[in-house]
Amino acid sequence: MSGDPGRSAGEARARIRSALGELVKADEAEFGLLLEDSGIVSAAAGSPGKTDPVAFGSLASAYVAAVSDLAPALGGGRFSQLLQTGPRSRIRLLPMPAGRAAVLLHRSRGATEGGLDEEGPDAAPLEAAIRALAKVETRAGDRRVGREWIRAAEHEIDRIFREKS
Amino acid sequence: MSMINYASREINCKVVYYGTGLGGKTTNLEYVFSRIDPETRGKMISLATETDRTLFFDFLPVDLGSIRGFKTRFHLYTVPGQVYYNASRKLILKGVDGIIFVADSQRHRAEANVEAMHNLYENLESYGYDLSTIPFAIQYNKRDLDDVMSVEEMREQLNPGGVPDFEAVATEGTGVFETLKGVSKLVVKTLS
């Protein structure tokens, strides 16, 4: 990592994307998302197909948040993973450091196909990449946009948030 | 708290509608969904009970398009207003960038509004958030009904700090976009 916080954060994010891609491959998933605790998708890997990643991410994130809050009631610190199987797809949700979560979507290949294996892929490289980002991430350094951007955004807000004609 | 992702050139902002049960939070979101260009909005998700009361949240992503090279998106959420769903309300506040408090103007809902406002402060505090540092606006909804409090009375009760406030009749769309625009502009200003 370099001494420049912005560059270091960029490198850490690249490492996260790479680790998420590896996780998707290792789990033989179609695609994967890394979710912030706010429900926002911060990284994606693989092909979402017809799935809307934003809607999917918000629901998965809410699911993770609810289960995380239930975990202490079950006597645990945090849940280890969640598996859900449907007729067409299956998902694996993995808690990550810093309140994040990874969600991996698998398409079913046939009716006889079994569920996801409970052991799951090795998520350690992704966890390490997230921890590395947390070390170099600074709110201010990450948040800056120029005045021109603000003016353009305000213009778009006026344009979008109005009655359609 | 808004996330600027330089690698993917994306900016995402989370705005939450908060307030007492049956105050009109979902109605605000439904109105936005029905009136903005379908090209700019994603799918609206409503996790509601059989009687259409919000159970967990409503969610509407709105795409502002590419602004100076950054794909910019607002994520609009409502929380369930019913008192006993506090755990859900608290979860939805995680990572919030802007808050719209929807107050019910009917006189008999005054106490419920105050209670919901206290609940907002408490829930934010539990995450270490300070409402005075978060873009925040209040909407006095249901101005068309009988026996509503005056705006001055409501300001005294709910808005002593003088944050931006708006009168609304969400069922008709009055004040809905004004409120959303007000908070959205405050949110983008925090990014500079």
Boltz contact constraints between the chains, C-beta under 6 A:
constraints:
  - contact:
      token1: [A, 10]
      token2: [B, 7]
      max_distance: 6.0
  - contact:
      token1: [A, 13]
      token2: [B, 7]
      max_distance: 6.0
  - contact:
      token1: [A, 37]
      token2: [B, 94]
      max_distance: 6.0
  - contact:
      token1: [A, 37]
      token2: [B, 95]
      max_distance: 6.0
  - contact:
      token1: [A, 38]
      token2: [B, 14]
      max_distance: 6.0
  - contact:
      token1: [A, 38]
      token2: [B, 94]
      max_distance: 6.0
  - contact:
      token1: [A, 38]
      token2: [B, 95]
      max_distance: 6.0
  - contact:
      token1: [A, 40]
      token2: [B, 3]
      max_distance: 6.0
  - contact:
      token1: [A, 40]
      token2: [B, 12]
      max_distance: 6.0
  - contact:
      token1: [A, 52]
      token2: [B, 43]
      max_distance: 6.0
  - contact:
      token1: [A, 54]
      token2: [B, 42]
      max_distance: 6.0
  - contact:
      token1: [A, 54]
      token2: [B, 61]
      max_distance: 6.0
  - contact:
      token1: [A, 55]
      token2: [B, 43]
      max_distance: 6.0
  - contact:
      token1: [A, 55]
      token2: [B, 45]
      max_distance: 6.0
  - contact:
      token1: [A, 58]
      token2: [B, 59]
      max_distance: 6.0
  - contact:
      token1: [A, 65]
      token2: [B, 91]
      max_distance: 6.0
  - contact:
      token1: [A, 142]
      token2: [B, 4]
      max_distance: 6.0
  - contact:
      token1: [A, 143]
      token2: [B, 4]
      max_distance: 6.0
  - contact:
      token1: [A, 143]
      token2: [B, 191]
      max_distance: 6.0
  - contact:
      token1: [A, 145]
      token2: [B, 191]
      max_distance: 6.0
  - contact:
      token1: [A, 145]
      token2: [B, 192]
      max_distance: 6.0
  - contact:
      token1: [A, 149]
      token2: [B, 68]
      max_distance: 6.0
  - contact:
      token1: [A, 150]
      token2: [B, 188]
      max_distance: 6.0
  - contact:
      token1: [A, 150]
      token2: [B, 192]
      max_distance: 6.0
  - contact:
      token1: [A, 152]
      token2: [B, 67]
      max_distance: 6.0
  - contact:
      token1: [A, 152]
      token2: [B, 68]
      max_distance: 6.0
  - contact:
      token1: [A, 153]
      token2: [B, 67]
      max_distance: 6.0
  - contact:
      token1: [A, 153]
      token2: [B, 188]
      max_distance: 6.0
  - contact:
      token1: [A, 154]
      token2: [B, 185]
      max_distance: 6.0
  - contact:
      token1: [A, 156]
      token2: [B, 64]
      max_distance: 6.0
  - contact:
      token1: [A, 156]
      token2: [B, 67]
      max_distance: 6.0
  - contact:
      token1: [A, 157]
      token2: [B, 181]
      max_distance: 6.0
  - contact:
      token1: [A, 157]
      token2: [B, 184]
      max_distance: 6.0
  - contact:
      token1: [A, 157]
      token2: [B, 185]
      max_distance: 6.0
  - contact:
      token1: [A, 160]
      token2: [B, 40]
      max_distance: 6.0
  - contact:
      token1: [A, 160]
      token2: [B, 64]
      max_distance: 6.0
  - contact:
      token1: [A, 161]
      token2: [B, 177]
      max_distance: 6.0
  - contact:
      token1: [A, 161]
      token2: [B, 180]
      max_distance: 6.0
  - contact:
      token1: [A, 161]
      token2: [B, 181]
      max_distance: 6.0
  - contact:
      token1: [A, 162]
      token2: [B, 177]
      max_distance: 6.0
  - contact:
      token1: [A, 163]
      token2: [B, 35]
      max_distance: 6.0
  - contact:
      token1: [A, 164]
      token2: [B, 35]
      max_distance: 6.0
  - contact:
      token1: [A, 164]
      token2: [B, 37]
      max_distance: 6.0
